[in-house]
Amino acid sequence: MAPFDAILFDLDNTLCTNDQSGETIYTGAFDAAGIDRFGEPSDLWTALDGPPDHDDHEAYLADGFERVAAKHDREGVDVRALARGFVQTVDYSAVSFRPGAEGALAAARDHARVGLVTNGPERRQSVKLDALGIADAFDAVVFAGDMPRRKPHPDPFDRALDALDAEADASLHVGDSLEFDVDGAHRAGLDAAWCPVEAEVADAAGPDAESYAPAYVLRSLSEFSAILDGGP
């Protein structure tokens, strides 16, 4: 069996997905703000620059809406109102497990100490954990959104390992992001298992994946137990 003393999981798009569609949230932002809609959800996702600023999430979203407004010749629109509408529309309890997530978590708990390392703040992520019924499933939980430095910085991983009394070289992190989960785990000295949301991405495992070099590539968390059994 793979000799892991601790196994860490990411939350969003790893253990769970948001049940609200991007279309629902995007439209809801305009409805709440009382502004005629322009653009598409994909415009906003493209316009958002870098990881969210959890200290001022509205400002982060407003910057994105401002770029979308400029693209559609809607300068002067109240982008702060759109950002507030976006935040009001999101239902953080509307989450469900990714396929295989419950089994992967159970297998990890049977094998090692288990932690959660998420870049979101506690005020949002704890709602998701309660909705999924896994608030007590972890031996350590790190809400990196409430820390000065988030993934891919080593600090969140180090905090989890300290709480679990585990060494990095005997630990594994499981996540969907090459940039934040895989690279972050490597920076902290852990092995990484990459499980992207789209299975075909894992099947392709192109140049990006090769450059990040995750120890394990999973098409689904249903394959996770094979790692603990010594599989590839």
Backbone hydrogen bonds in HBPLUS format (Angstrom, degrees):
<---DONOR---> <-ACCEPTOR-->    atom                        ^
c    i                          cat <-CA-CA->   ^        H-A-AA   ^      H-
h    n   atom  resd res      DA  || num        DHA   H-A  angle D-A-AA Bond
n    s   type  num  typ     dist DA aas  dist angle  dist       angle   num
A0004-PHE N   A0002-ALA O   2.94 MM   2  5.91 134.9  2.14 109.4  95.9     1
A0005-ASP N   A0170-ALA O   2.67 MM 165  5.59 157.8  1.72 159.6 166.9     2
A0113-ARG N   A0005-ASP O   3.14 MM 108  6.29 162.3  2.17 145.9 141.6     3
A0172-LEU N   A0006-ALA O   3.05 MM 166  6.52 150.5  2.14 147.2 155.9     4
A0007-ILE N   A0113-ARG O   2.86 MM 106  6.33 152.8  1.93 160.0 169.2     5
A0115-GLY N   A0007-ILE O   2.93 MM 108  6.26 158.7  1.98 143.9 148.6     6
A0008-LEU N   A0172-LEU O   2.73 MM 164  6.10 167.9  1.74 162.2 166.2     7
A0174-VAL N   A0008-LEU O   2.79 MM 166  6.13 151.0  1.88 146.7 155.4     8
A0009-PHE N   A0115-GLY O   2.90 MM 106  6.32 147.1  2.01 140.7 149.4     9
A0117-VAL N   A0009-PHE O   2.86 MM 108  6.06 164.5  1.89 154.3 158.5    10
A0010-ASP N   A0174-VAL O   2.91 MM 164  6.21 144.4  2.04 172.5 175.0    11
A0014-THR N   A0011-LEU O   3.12 MM   3  5.29 161.9  2.16 122.9 123.4    12
A0015-LEU N   A0011-LEU O   2.95 MM   4  5.03 134.5  2.16 125.4 139.4    13
A0016-CYS N   A0011-LEU O   3.15 MM   5  6.14 161.3  2.19 160.0 156.2    14
A0013-ASN N   A0016-CYS O   2.61 MM   3  5.28 136.9  1.79 161.5 173.2    15
A0098-ARG N   A0015-LEU O   2.94 MM  83  5.59 161.5  1.98 126.4 128.9    16
A0017-THR N   A0096-SER O   2.90 MM  79  5.65 154.0  1.97 159.9 168.2    17
A0096-SER N   A0017-THR O   3.05 MM  79  5.65 152.6  2.13 153.3 161.7    18
A0019-ASP N   A0094-ALA O   2.74 MM  75  5.34 171.7  1.75 142.6 144.9    19
A0025-ILE N   A0021-SER O   3.18 MM   4  6.54 163.1  2.21 153.7 157.0    20
A0026-TYR N   A0022-GLY O   2.88 MM   4  5.97 165.4  1.90 151.8 156.5    21
A0027-THR N   A0023-GLU O   2.94 MM   4  5.97 170.3  1.95 151.0 154.2    22
A0028-GLY N   A0024-THR O   2.94 MM   4  5.95 153.1  2.02 139.3 147.8    23
A0029-ALA N   A0025-ILE O   3.01 MM   4  6.24 141.9  2.16 144.6 153.2    24
A0031-ASP N   A0027-THR O   2.99 MM   4  6.29 161.8  2.03 154.0 159.8    25
A0032-ALA N   A0028-GLY O   2.89 MM   4  5.95 165.4  1.91 149.3 153.0    26
A0033-ALA N   A0029-ALA O   3.10 MM   4  6.18 145.8  2.22 136.8 146.1    27
A0034-GLY N   A0030-PHE O   2.88 MM   4  5.89 120.6  2.24 140.0 154.4    28
A0035-ILE N   A0030-PHE O   3.10 MM   5  5.18 161.7  2.14 144.6 148.2    29
A0034-GLY N   A0031-ASP O   3.24 MM   3  5.11 143.3  2.39  94.2 104.7    30
A0043-ASP N   A0040-GLU O   2.86 MM   3  5.28 133.9  2.08 110.4 123.2    31
A0044-LEU N   A0041-PRO O   3.02 MM   3  5.29 119.1  2.40 101.9 116.2    32
A0045-TRP N   A0041-PRO O   3.01 MM   4  6.41 164.3  2.04 158.1 162.3    33
A0046-THR N   A0042-SER O   3.02 MM   4  6.09 158.6  2.07 143.5 149.1    34
A0047-ALA N   A0043-ASP O   2.98 MM   4  6.12 145.7  2.10 138.7 148.6    35
A0047-ALA N   A0044-LEU O   3.02 MM   3  4.92 114.7  2.47  91.7 108.2    36
A0048-LEU N   A0044-LEU O   2.95 MM   4  6.12 141.2  2.10 154.5 162.8    37
A0056-ASP N   A0053-ASP O   3.23 MM   3  5.58 139.8  2.40 105.8 115.4    38
A0060-TYR N   A0056-ASP O   3.18 MM   4  6.52 156.6  2.24 149.9 156.5    39
A0061-LEU N   A0057-HIS O   2.99 MM   4  6.29 160.5  2.03 150.6 155.1    40
A0062-ALA N   A0058-GLU O   2.74 MM   4  5.92 157.5  1.78 150.8 158.3    41
A0063-ASP N   A0059-ALA O   2.96 MM   4  6.14 154.1  2.02 146.6 152.0    42
A0064-GLY N   A0060-TYR O   3.31 MM   4  6.64 152.7  2.39 138.5 145.3    43
A0064-GLY N   A0061-LEU O   3.03 MM   3  5.05 113.6  2.49  94.4 110.4    44
A0065-PHE N   A0061-LEU O   2.87 MM   4  6.23 161.5  1.90 156.8 161.7    45
A0066-GLU N   A0062-ALA O   2.83 MM   4  6.02 148.1  1.93 146.5 155.7    46
A0067-ARG N   A0063-ASP O   3.18 MM   4  6.48 149.3  2.28 143.6 150.1    47
A0068-VAL N   A0064-GLY O   3.08 MM   4  6.43 155.2  2.14 148.6 155.8    48
A0069-ALA N   A0065-PHE O   2.80 MM   4  6.00 157.6  1.85 149.7 156.1    49
A0070-ALA N   A0066-GLU O   3.01 MM   4  6.23 155.5  2.07 143.1 149.1    50
A0071-LYS N   A0067-ARG O   3.07 MM   4  6.28 152.8  2.15 141.5 148.8    51
A0072-HIS N   A0068-VAL O   3.10 MM   4  6.39 138.9  2.28 143.3 153.9    52
A0072-HIS N   A0069-ALA O   3.13 MM   3  5.16 127.7  2.41  94.5 108.0    53
A0074-ARG N   A0069-ALA O   2.68 MM   5  4.64 167.4  1.70 143.1 143.6    54
A0073-ASP N   A0070-ALA O   3.23 MM   3  5.00 164.9  2.26 105.4 105.2    55
A0077-VAL N   A0074-ARG O   3.36 MM   3  6.14 150.7  2.45 140.6 141.3    56
A0079-VAL N   A0077-VAL O   2.93 MM   2  5.77 115.3  2.37 115.1  98.5    57
A0082-LEU N   A0078-ASP O   3.26 MM   4  6.67 151.2  2.35 142.4 150.3    58
A0083-ALA N   A0079-VAL O   2.91 MM   4  6.14 153.0  1.98 142.8 150.2    59
A0084-ARG N   A0080-ARG O   2.90 MM   4  6.18 158.5  1.94 148.7 154.1    60
A0085-GLY N   A0081-ALA O   2.88 MM   4  6.06 155.3  1.94 144.1 151.4    61
A0086-PHE N   A0082-LEU O   2.86 MM   4  6.09 149.3  1.96 145.9 154.1    62
A0087-VAL N   A0083-ALA O   3.04 MM   4  6.33 165.8  2.06 151.9 154.2    63
A0088-GLN N   A0084-ARG O   2.91 MM   4  6.12 158.5  1.95 150.3 156.6    64
A0089-THR N   A0085-GLY O   3.01 MM   4  6.11 138.5  2.19 139.6 149.8    65
A0089-THR N   A0086-PHE O   3.13 MM   3  5.22 128.4  2.41  96.8 110.3    66
A0090-VAL N   A0086-PHE O   3.19 MM   4  6.48 146.0  2.32 151.3 159.2    67
A0094-ALA N   A0091-ASP O   3.02 MM   3  5.48 161.0  2.06 113.4 119.6    68
A0095-VAL N   A0093-SER O   2.96 MM   2  5.63 133.1  2.19 104.8  90.9    69
A0101-ALA N   A0098-ARG O   2.95 MM   3  5.39 163.9  1.97 141.2 141.6    70
A0104-ALA N   A0100-GLY O   2.90 MM   4  6.04 155.8  1.96 150.9 158.4    71
A0105-LEU N   A0101-ALA O   2.92 MM   4  6.11 161.2  1.95 152.9 157.4    72
A0106-ALA N   A0102-GLU O   2.99 MM   4  6.19 158.4  2.04 145.6 151.7    73
A0107-ALA N   A0103-GLY O   2.86 MM   4  6.04 160.6  1.90 149.0 154.5    74
A0108-ALA N   A0104-ALA O   2.92 MM   4  6.09 157.4  1.97 146.5 152.8    75
A0109-ARG N   A0105-LEU O   2.99 MM   4  6.20 157.0  2.05 146.4 152.3    76
A0110-ASP N   A0106-ALA O   3.04 MM   4  6.31 142.1  2.19 143.5 153.6    77
A0111-HIS N   A0108-ALA O   3.00 MM   3  5.08 140.4  2.16  98.9 110.9    78
A0112-ALA N   A0108-ALA O   2.87 MM   4  5.90 158.9  1.91 165.3 168.2    79
A0139-ASP N   A0114-VAL O   2.70 MM  25  5.46 151.0  1.79 153.2 162.7    80
A0116-LEU N   A0140-ALA O   2.93 MM  24  6.40 146.6  2.04 146.3 157.0    81
A0142-VAL N   A0116-LEU O   2.80 MM  26  6.03 158.7  1.84 156.0 163.4    82
A0118-THR N   A0142-VAL O   3.09 MM  24  6.41 166.1  2.11 177.1 178.4    83
A0144-ALA N   A0118-THR O   2.73 MM  26  5.81 138.7  1.90 163.9 171.4    84
A0145-GLY N   A0120-GLY O   3.30 MM  25  4.45 146.8  2.41 112.6 104.7    85
A0124-ARG N   A0121-PRO O   3.19 MM   3  5.78 144.5  2.32 113.9 122.2    86
A0125-GLN N   A0121-PRO O   2.95 MM   4  6.07 175.8  1.95 166.2 165.1    87
A0126-SER N   A0122-GLU O   2.94 MM   4  5.39 162.3  1.97 140.0 144.3    88
A0128-LYS N   A0125-GLN O   3.09 MM   3  5.16 118.6  2.48  96.5 110.9    89
A0129-LEU N   A0125-GLN O   3.03 MM   4  6.39 158.9  2.07 152.8 158.5    90
A0130-ASP N   A0126-SER O   3.00 MM   4  6.18 158.0  2.05 145.0 150.4    91
A0131-ALA N   A0127-VAL O   2.98 MM   4  6.18 158.5  2.02 144.9 151.2    92
A0132-LEU N   A0128-LYS O   2.94 MM   4  6.15 149.3  2.04 148.9 156.7    93
A0133-GLY N   A0129-LEU O   2.98 MM   4  6.03 119.7  2.36 134.4 149.6    94
A0134-ILE N   A0129-LEU O   3.00 MM   5  5.30 154.6  2.07 153.9 154.6    95
A0133-GLY N   A0130-ASP O   3.09 MM   3  4.96 140.2  2.25  94.8 106.7    96
A0137-ALA N   A0134-ILE O   3.11 MM   3  4.88 168.6  2.12 107.7 108.8    97
A0146-ASP N   A0143-PHE O   2.99 MM   3  5.86 168.4  2.00 125.5 129.4    98
A0147-MET N   A0144-ALA O   2.94 MM   3  4.95 163.3  1.97 109.6 113.0    99
A0153-HIS N   A0150-ARG O   2.78 MM   3  5.59 147.9  1.88 138.6 135.6   100
A0157-PHE N   A0154-PRO O   3.02 MM   3  5.40 116.1  2.44 111.6 127.2   101
A0158-ASP N   A0154-PRO O   2.86 MM   4  6.01 163.9  1.88 162.7 167.9   102
A0159-ARG N   A0155-ASP O   2.90 MM   4  6.12 157.2  1.96 155.1 160.6   103
A0160-ALA N   A0156-PRO O   3.14 MM   4  6.37 159.5  2.19 143.5 148.4   104
A0161-LEU N   A0157-PHE O   2.93 MM   4  6.19 165.9  1.95 156.4 160.1   105
A0162-ASP N   A0158-ASP O   2.90 MM   4  6.06 156.0  1.96 148.3 155.0   106
A0163-ALA N   A0159-ARG O   3.05 MM   4  6.26 157.8  2.10 146.7 152.3   107
A0164-LEU N   A0160-ALA O   2.97 MM   4  6.21 139.7  2.14 143.2 154.9   108
A0165-ASP N   A0161-LEU O   2.85 MM   4  5.80 110.6  2.33 137.4 154.0   109
A0166-ALA N   A0161-LEU O   3.01 MM   5  5.10 166.3  2.03 142.9 147.4   110
A0165-ASP N   A0162-ASP O   3.19 MM   3  4.96 150.8  2.28  95.0 103.8   111
A0170-ALA N   A0167-GLU O   3.09 MM   3  5.50 160.7  2.13 112.2 117.8   112
A0171-SER N   A0168-ALA O   3.08 MM   3  5.13 149.3  2.18 120.6 116.8   113
A0191-ASP N   A0171-SER O   3.24 MM  20  6.46 163.4  2.27 158.2 153.2   114
A0173-HIS N   A0191-ASP O   2.98 MM  18  6.36 152.1  2.06 142.7 150.1   115
A0193-ALA N   A0173-HIS O   2.83 MM  20  6.18 158.0  1.88 158.8 162.5   116
A0175-GLY N   A0193-ALA O   3.08 MM  18  6.51 161.2  2.12 170.9 176.8   117
A0195-CYS N   A0175-GLY O   2.91 MM  20  5.90 162.6  1.94 141.9 146.8   118
A0181-ASP N   A0177-SER O   2.94 MM   4  5.09 136.6  2.14 120.9 134.3   119
A0182-VAL N   A0177-SER O   3.01 MM   5  6.49 159.7  2.06 154.4 160.9   120
A0183-ASP N   A0178-LEU O   2.92 MM   5  6.11 158.6  1.96 155.9 161.4   121
A0185-ALA N   A0181-ASP O   2.90 MM   4  5.87 157.1  1.95 138.4 144.8   122
A0186-HIS N   A0182-VAL O   3.02 MM   4  6.26 163.0  2.05 151.1 155.7   123
A0187-ARG N   A0183-ASP O   2.91 MM   4  6.15 155.9  1.97 150.1 156.7   124
A0188-ALA N   A0184-GLY O   3.13 MM   4  6.38 142.2  2.28 141.7 151.5   125
A0188-ALA N   A0185-ALA O   3.07 MM   3  5.13 124.7  2.39  95.6 110.0   126
A0190-LEU N   A0185-ALA O   2.84 MM   5  5.01 160.5  1.87 146.2 141.0   127
A0189-GLY N   A0186-HIS O   3.01 MM   3  4.89 153.5  2.08  98.9 107.3   128
A0215-ALA N   A0192-ALA O   2.98 MM  23  5.57 121.2  2.34 139.4 155.2   129
A0216-TYR N   A0192-ALA O   3.24 MM  24  6.58 149.6  2.34 150.2 152.5   130
A0194-TRP N   A0216-TYR O   2.86 MM  22  6.17 166.0  1.88 155.6 152.5   131
A0218-LEU N   A0194-TRP O   2.84 MM  24  6.05 172.4  1.85 161.7 163.3   132
A0201-VAL N   A0198-GLU O   2.99 MM   3  5.49 141.7  2.14 110.9 121.4   133
A0202-ALA N   A0199-ALA O   3.02 MM   3  5.24 116.6  2.44 100.9 115.6   134
A0203-ASP N   A0199-ALA O   2.94 MM   4  6.31 154.2  2.01 150.0 158.3   135
A0204-ALA N   A0200-GLU O   2.92 MM   4  6.08 151.9  2.00 140.1 146.8   136
A0205-ALA N   A0201-VAL O   2.86 MM   4  6.07 168.3  1.88 152.9 156.3   137
A0210-GLU N   A0206-GLY O   3.03 MM   4  6.27 160.8  2.06 155.0 161.2   138
A0211-SER N   A0207-PRO O   2.90 MM   4  6.06 150.5  1.99 148.4 155.4   139
A0212-TYR N   A0208-ASP O   3.14 MM   4  6.44 147.0  2.25 146.7 155.3   140
A0213-ALA N   A0209-ALA O   2.84 MM   4  5.98 136.2  2.03 144.4 157.4   141
A0223-GLU N   A0220-SER O   3.02 MM   3  5.76 167.5  2.04 118.8 122.7   142
A0224-PHE N   A0221-LEU O   3.02 MM   3  5.05 161.3  2.06 105.6 111.5   143
A0226-ALA N   A0223-GLU O   3.13 MM   3  5.77 146.0  2.26 115.4 124.3   144
A0227-ILE N   A0224-PHE O   2.90 MM   3  5.60 142.9  2.03 119.2 128.4   145
A0229-ASP N   A0225-SER O   3.07 MM   4  6.39 130.3  2.33 138.9 153.0   146
A0231-GLY N   A0226-ALA O   2.57 MM   5  4.85 156.5  1.63 160.1 152.3   147
A0230-GLY N   A0227-ILE O   3.08 MM   3  5.16 158.9  2.12 105.8 109.8   148
